[in-house]
């Protein structure tokens, strides 16, 4: 059990068997005796984008202020926001470009930040990016250049290589 206390009232949780009304067996689930309610896992949700030009022969990568290598435009999904909305908002905020098409690719849970990362391709008109204060640089790469520039051992590298190999993902541990 990752969650030890109720997020509503602070009571220490205990494990309790849960059988759903439809008969689905959920097994042992954290339970709050004070609220008399099951407490399901809570985690963050974020998107990362393989930003492509309209010809789909160039990939836009960003260089964050810290660390080596380039990564994808990414950001957290806000409460009430659909993931596809987050894709459009983050690309516009981070590099000043408008998404004309977006497609979900793959997901991966990232335990270090307790985040479910949803990876998309996002197509934008090929134009000069206008990076905001959150990054050092944003620039276009060919797919081969992107493979060389992407941060080694990162989730971004795994998503990029999966995209370039038609879905053969090899995620870092």
C-alpha positions as CSV (number, residue, x, y, z in Angstrom):
1,X,0.0,0.0,0.0
2,X,1.6,3.3,-1.1
3,X,-1.1,5.5,0.5
4,X,-1.0,5.3,4.3
5,X,-3.4,8.1,5.3
6,X,-6.8,9.2,4.0
7,X,-6.5,12.3,1.7
8,X,-9.8,13.6,3.0
9,X,-9.5,13.3,6.8
10,X,-6.0,12.1,7.6
11,X,-7.1,8.8,9.2
12,X,-4.6,5.9,9.0
13,X,-5.9,3.6,6.2
14,X,-6.2,-0.1,6.5
15,X,-6.5,-2.7,3.8
16,X,-10.0,-4.1,3.2
17,X,-11.4,-6.5,0.6
18,X,-13.4,-4.9,-2.2
19,X,-15.9,-6.7,-4.3
20,X,-17.6,-4.3,-6.7
21,X,-21.5,-4.3,-7.2
22,X,-21.0,-5.7,-10.6
23,X,-19.0,-8.7,-9.1
24,X,-15.6,-7.5,-10.1
25,X,-13.0,-8.5,-7.6
26,X,-10.7,-5.6,-6.8
27,X,-8.9,-7.4,-4.0
28,X,-7.4,-5.6,-1.1
29,X,-7.9,-1.8,-1.3
30,X,-7.0,1.0,1.2
31,X,-10.0,1.8,3.4
32,X,-10.8,4.8,5.6
33,X,-12.8,3.8,8.7
34,X,-13.7,7.5,9.4
35,X,-15.0,8.3,5.9
36,X,-16.2,4.8,5.4
37,X,-14.8,4.8,1.9
38,X,-12.2,3.0,-0.3
39,X,-9.3,5.2,-1.3
40,X,-7.9,4.4,-4.7
41,X,-4.3,5.2,-5.8
42,X,-3.6,8.9,-6.6
43,X,-0.9,9.9,-9.1
44,X,0.0,12.7,-11.5
45,X,-0.8,12.6,-15.2
46,X,1.4,14.4,-17.7
47,X,1.8,14.4,-21.5
48,X,5.0,14.5,-23.6
49,X,5.0,15.2,-27.3
50,X,7.0,14.2,-30.2
51,X,6.5,17.5,-32.1
52,X,6.7,17.0,-35.8
53,X,6.6,19.4,-38.7
54,X,3.8,18.9,-41.3
55,X,6.1,16.9,-43.6
56,X,6.8,14.7,-40.6
57,X,10.5,14.7,-41.4
58,X,11.7,16.9,-38.5
59,X,11.3,16.6,-34.8
60,X,11.3,19.6,-32.4
61,X,13.2,19.0,-29.2
62,X,13.8,21.3,-26.2
63,X,16.8,21.7,-24.0
64,X,15.9,22.1,-20.3
65,X,17.9,24.4,-18.0
66,X,19.5,21.5,-16.2
67,X,21.0,18.2,-17.4
68,X,22.5,17.1,-20.7
69,X,20.7,16.4,-23.9
70,X,17.3,17.3,-25.3
71,X,13.9,16.2,-24.3
72,X,10.3,16.6,-25.5
73,X,7.8,19.4,-24.8
74,X,5.9,18.1,-21.8
75,X,3.6,19.1,-19.0
76,X,1.0,18.1,-16.4
77,X,-2.6,17.6,-17.2
78,X,-4.6,20.1,-15.2
79,X,-7.7,19.0,-13.3
80,X,-10.7,19.0,-15.7
81,X,-8.5,19.1,-18.8
82,X,-8.4,16.4,-21.5
83,X,-5.0,15.1,-22.4
84,X,-5.4,16.4,-26.0
85,X,-6.1,19.9,-24.6
86,X,-2.9,19.7,-22.6
87,X,-0.9,18.7,-25.7
88,X,-2.1,21.9,-27.5
89,X,-1.7,24.1,-24.5
90,X,1.9,23.0,-23.6
91,X,3.2,23.2,-27.2
92,X,1.7,26.7,-27.5
93,X,3.1,27.8,-24.1
94,X,6.6,26.2,-24.4
95,X,7.5,26.9,-28.0
96,X,4.8,29.2,-29.4
97,X,3.5,26.9,-32.1
98,X,-0.1,25.7,-32.8
99,X,-0.8,22.0,-33.0
100,X,-2.8,21.0,-36.1
101,X,-3.0,17.3,-35.3
102,X,-2.3,15.1,-32.3
103,X,-2.3,11.4,-31.8
104,X,-1.8,9.3,-28.7
105,X,1.2,6.9,-29.0
106,X,2.0,5.1,-25.7
107,X,1.9,5.5,-21.9
108,X,4.4,4.7,-19.2
109,X,4.3,5.1,-15.4
110,X,7.3,7.1,-14.1
111,X,7.7,6.2,-10.4
112,X,10.3,8.9,-9.6
113,X,7.6,11.6,-9.9
114,X,4.5,9.3,-9.4
115,X,3.4,10.3,-12.9
116,X,1.6,8.4,-15.7
117,X,3.2,9.9,-18.8
118,X,1.0,9.9,-21.9
119,X,3.1,10.3,-25.1
120,X,1.6,11.9,-28.2
121,X,2.8,12.9,-31.6
122,X,1.8,16.5,-32.3
123,X,2.0,18.1,-35.8
124,X,2.7,21.8,-36.1
125,X,3.6,24.1,-39.0
126,X,7.4,24.1,-39.5
127,X,8.3,27.5,-38.1
128,X,10.9,28.9,-35.8
129,X,10.0,27.9,-32.2
130,X,9.9,30.7,-29.6
131,X,11.0,28.9,-26.4
132,X,9.7,30.3,-23.1
133,X,11.6,30.8,-19.9
134,X,11.3,27.1,-18.9
135,X,14.1,26.0,-21.3
136,X,17.4,27.0,-22.8
137,X,16.7,26.2,-26.4
138,X,14.2,24.6,-28.8
139,X,15.2,23.5,-32.3
140,X,14.3,21.2,-35.2
141,X,16.2,17.9,-35.8
142,X,16.0,15.2,-38.5
143,X,15.0,11.9,-37.0
144,X,18.6,10.7,-37.0
145,X,19.9,13.9,-35.4
146,X,17.1,13.6,-32.8
147,X,18.3,10.1,-31.9
148,X,21.7,11.5,-31.2
149,X,20.5,14.6,-29.3
150,X,17.9,13.1,-27.0
151,X,18.8,12.7,-23.4
152,X,20.3,9.2,-22.9
153,X,18.5,6.8,-20.7
154,X,15.4,9.0,-20.5
155,X,11.8,8.3,-20.9
156,X,11.9,10.7,-23.9
157,X,14.6,8.5,-25.5
158,X,12.4,5.4,-25.1
159,X,9.3,7.2,-26.6
160,X,11.4,8.5,-29.5
161,X,13.0,5.2,-30.3
162,X,9.6,3.5,-30.0
163,X,8.1,6.0,-32.4
164,X,11.0,5.6,-34.9
165,X,10.8,1.8,-34.8
166,X,7.0,1.6,-35.2
167,X,6.2,0.7,-31.6
168,X,9.2,-1.3,-30.3
169,X,9.5,0.3,-26.9
170,X,12.4,-0.4,-24.5
171,X,11.8,1.6,-21.4
172,X,14.5,2.4,-18.8
173,X,14.0,0.9,-15.4
